[in-house]
Amino acid sequence: TEFVIDPLAITITIENKTSIYGDSIVKLSATDNGIVDGDTNVYSLSTIATSASPVGSYDIEGTALDDNYTITFENEADAYTITPRTVTLTWGETTFTYDKTEKLPNVTVGNLANDDEITATITSNKESINANNYVATVIALSSTNYNLPNEVTTEFVINRSAITVRIENKIWKIYNNVMNENLKQKLSKLTTKSGVYVMKDADQNVIYVGKAKNLKNIKWRIFW
């Protein structure tokens, strides 16, 4: 007589797996109750996700390897998830000198994978042109494969610009109540008669010609 041994029907439930972008793919596994003791290589699991795959969900595919089993695979769709990698932020120079241009500190983005080069978007808590204290914040990264860390701010300062003002020497020639004794003596000898008088500068250039009914009563002024 003939007889038949039918394949054993079993269900394999694929377990969800997660790894961080840039890290190696973790070992895939499943719940496989029903396999006869001693049997190995009954099925295999695989995914197209790699360490270079972008953030997202990927299927885990089950493949039957043993004809003694009829296998139903469950939970294949989107069973593998790659999550964003958290970067490090290293701030550059945070002390500047006022020069009428807007200032922002640079930041170096670290803990990258797959030779990625990404940039950070930085803002200030207020327009950072004038001398003052400020706070810079990284608000975004140029790749969705990465997350910002918890600490994304730094303080920075724009110092006043130091300048030197050189005051030029000036000579005062004073003809008034604050005059030296020599000048007082000369003025005391002026006549009370009418006449014409001439004022000259230090280089003996005539700067004023006037006349008075009483030369002694002239109101003397201050000149540079």
Secondary structure, DSSP 8 states (H G I E B T S, - for coil): -------EEEEEEE--EEEETTS------EE-TT--TT---SEEEEES--TTS-SEEE-EEEEE--TTEEEEEES-TT-EEEE-EE-EEEE---EEE-SSS-----EEEES--TT----EEEEESS---SSEEEEEEEEEES-TTEE--S--EEEEEEE-------------EE-SSS--HHHHHHHHT--SS-EEEEEE-TT--EEEEEEESSGGG----EE-
